[in-house]
Amino acid sequence: MKILLIEDEPELRKSIKEFLYQEGYVVESANDFAKASEKAGIYDYDCVLVDITLPKGNGLDIIRQLKKANSKAGIIIISAKNSVDDKIEGLDLGADDYLPKPFNLAELNARIKALFRRKNFDGNKAIVLNEISIIPEERKVTVKDQEVILTAKEYELLLYFVSNKNRVLSKNSIAEHLWGDDADQIDGHDFIYTHIKNLRKKLLEKGCADYLQTVYGIGYNFKVN
């Protein structure tokens, strides 16, 4: 899962990033309005964590920007401004949740997971797609009741494909989803091909249908009837 963290307080931003990274997320961050607006306008995210009070602007305007662009990202406001008016305005603009500071990082993680399930899988804890079953809470994948042992990147890749089934995903979008800000440092797309090749092999070995299709010159499609 790819997350954009918009937070200007250095220590809090660092602690949130480190915690979410340990939980297996790809996390990009912005410490002021200008950087946040730029990232939100260029890249796609599964979840955006937005502080209301930012240098050079207001986090509520970031929410307006995301909604105007029809972003599918889940939005959680994280703010010390705990007034009812701010909360109502943020939710009215389209934010999905509001978590006042100070908060427990484990609670933030739980809310991110719950939001992702609501946005992508109708709130179900187990994601079932034909013979494939994914339990995000345990990062567990089975095919026909047989567990498939995946690396962290293979798991994120499968979750990304399942979340976007029957859609052509470009190699660039896959790279950005898996590596975030580090995607530009990747030499070509050899890493993507290797991860997809290994993921496909592991799924097929358990009797899974071959859903992964190469769209030459563009990317890949997880084609499911």
C-alpha positions in Angstrom: 0.0 0.0 0.0 1.3 3.4 -1.0 0.8 6.3 1.5 1.3 10.1 1.3 2.1 11.6 4.7 1.5 15.3 4.9 3.0 16.5 8.2 5.2 19.5 9.0 6.4 18.4 12.5 9.8 16.7 11.9 9.8 14.2 14.8 6.2 13.2 14.3 6.7 12.8 10.6 9.8 10.6 11.2 8.1 8.4 13.8 5.0 7.9 11.6 7.2 7.1 8.5 9.3 4.6 10.4 6.4 2.9 12.0 4.4 2.5 8.7 7.6 1.4 6.9 8.0 -1.4 9.5 4.4 -2.4 8.8 5.2 -2.9 5.1 3.9 0.3 3.6 5.5 2.5 0.9 5.5 6.0 2.5 6.2 9.3 0.8 6.1 12.5 2.8 5.7 16.3 2.4 6.4 18.9 5.1 4.6 21.9 3.6 1.6 22.8 1.4 3.6 23.3 -1.8 5.3 19.8 -1.7 2.1 18.1 -0.7 0.2 19.7 -3.5 2.8 18.7 -6.0 2.9 15.1 -4.9 -0.9 14.8 -4.7 -1.1 16.2 -8.2 1.4 13.9 -9.8 1.3 10.5 -8.1 -1.5 8.1 -7.1 -1.8 6.9 -3.5 -3.9 4.4 -1.6 -4.1 6.6 1.4 -3.3 10.2 2.2 -2.7 11.4 5.8 -3.3 15.1 6.0 -2.5 17.6 8.7 -4.7 20.7 8.6 -2.2 23.3 9.7 0.7 23.4 7.2 3.4 25.9 6.3 2.3 28.0 3.2 -1.2 26.6 3.2 -4.0 24.5 4.6 -4.5 20.8 4.5 -8.2 21.2 3.7 -7.1 22.6 0.3 -5.2 19.4 -0.4 -8.4 17.4 0.2 -10.2 19.8 -2.2 -7.4 19.2 -4.8 -7.7 15.4 -4.4 -11.5 15.4 -4.8 -11.4 17.7 -7.8 -9.0 15.3 -9.5 -11.3 12.4 -8.6 -8.6 10.7 -6.6 -9.4 7.2 -5.3 -7.1 7.7 -2.3 -8.6 7.2 1.1 -8.1 10.4 3.2 -7.4 10.5 6.9 -7.1 13.9 8.6 -4.4 13.9 11.4 -4.5 17.2 13.2 -4.1 18.8 16.6 -6.9 21.2 15.6 -9.6 19.2 17.3 -12.5 21.7 16.8 -15.8 20.4 15.7 -15.9 22.9 12.8 -12.5 21.6 11.4 -13.7 18.0 11.7 -17.0 18.7 10.0 -15.5 20.7 7.2 -12.8 18.1 6.5 -15.4 15.3 6.4 -17.8 17.4 4.3 -15.0 17.9 1.8 -14.7 14.1 1.4 -12.2 13.0 4.0 -12.9 9.4 5.2 -11.7 9.7 8.8 -10.4 12.1 11.4 -7.7 11.2 14.0 -6.9 14.0 16.5 -3.3 14.3 17.8 -1.8 12.9 19.9 -2.7 9.4 18.7 -1.4 5.9 19.0 0.4 4.7 15.9 -1.2 1.3 16.2 -4.6 3.0 16.0 -3.5 4.9 13.0 -2.4 1.6 11.3 -5.8 0.0 12.2 -7.7 2.9 10.6 -5.5 2.8 7.5 -6.2 -0.9 7.1 -10.0 -0.5 7.7 -10.1 2.4 5.2 -8.3 0.3 2.6 -10.8 -2.6 3.1 -13.8 -0.2 2.8 -12.4 1.5 -0.3 -11.3 -1.6 -2.2 -13.0 -4.7 -0.8 -16.3 -3.7 0.7 -14.9 -3.8 4.2 -14.2 -7.5 4.1 -11.2 -8.8 6.2 -10.6 -11.6 3.7 -10.2 -10.7 0.0 -11.4 -13.5 -2.1 -11.0 -13.5 -5.9 -11.9 -16.9 -7.4 -9.3 -19.4 -6.0 -7.1 -16.6 -4.5 -7.7 -15.6 -0.8 -5.8 -12.7 0.8 -5.9 -11.8 4.5 -4.3 -8.4 4.8 -4.2 -8.4 8.6 -1.9 -11.4 8.4 -0.4 -10.7 5.0 -1.3 -14.2 4.1 -2.2 -15.5 0.7 -3.7 -18.9 -0.3 -4.6 -20.5 -3.6 -7.1 -23.3 -3.3 -6.5 -23.4 0.5 -2.7 -23.8 0.0 -0.6 -21.0 1.4 1.6 -19.1 -1.0 4.8 -17.8 0.5 5.5 -14.4 -1.0 8.2 -11.7 -0.5 7.1 -8.3 0.7 7.2 -6.9 -2.8 5.5 -9.9 -4.3 2.7 -9.5 -1.8 2.3 -5.8 -2.4 2.3 -6.5 -6.2 -0.4 -9.1 -5.9 -2.6 -6.8 -3.7 -2.1 -3.9 -6.2 -3.1 -6.2 -9.1 -6.2 -7.5 -7.3 -7.2 -4.0 -6.3 -7.0 -3.0 -9.9 -8.1 -6.2 -11.6 -9.0 -5.9 -15.3 -7.1 -2.6 -15.6 -3.9 -2.1 -17.6 -1.2 -0.9 -15.2 1.8 0.8 -16.7 5.3 -0.2 -15.6 5.8 3.3 -14.3 2.7 3.1 -12.1 3.8 -0.3 -10.7 7.3 1.0 -10.0 5.9 4.1 -8.2 3.5 1.9 -6.2 6.2 -0.5 -5.1 9.1 1.9 -4.5 7.5 5.4 -4.1 10.1 8.2 -4.2 12.9 5.6 -4.9 11.3 4.5 -8.2 13.4 7.0 -10.1 16.5 5.3 -8.9 15.5 1.9 -10.3 17.6 1.0 -13.4 14.9 0.3 -16.0 12.1 -2.1 -15.2 14.0 -5.3 -14.8 13.1 -5.4 -11.1 9.4 -5.3 -12.0 9.7 -8.1 -14.5 11.6 -10.2 -11.9 8.9 -9.7 -9.2 6.1 -10.4 -11.6 7.8 -13.5 -13.0 8.3 -14.9 -9.5 4.8 -14.0 -8.4 3.2 -15.7 -11.4 5.4 -18.8 -10.9 4.4 -19.1 -7.2 0.7 -18.7 -8.0 0.8 -21.2 -10.9 2.6 -23.8 -8.7 -0.4 -23.8 -6.4 -2.9 -24.4 -9.3 -3.9 -20.7 -9.8 -5.2 -19.6 -13.2 -2.7 -17.4 -15.1 -4.4 -14.1 -14.7 -1.3 -12.0 -15.3 -1.2 -10.8 -18.8 1.6 -8.7 -20.5 0.3 -5.7 -22.5 3.3 -5.2 -24.7 4.8 -1.8 -24.7 2.6 -0.6 -21.8 2.6 -2.9 -18.7 0.4 -5.6 -17.2 -3.2 -6.6 -16.7 -4.6 -8.9 -14.0 -7.4 -10.2 -16.2 -10.2 -11.9 -14.3 -13.5 -13.0 -15.8 
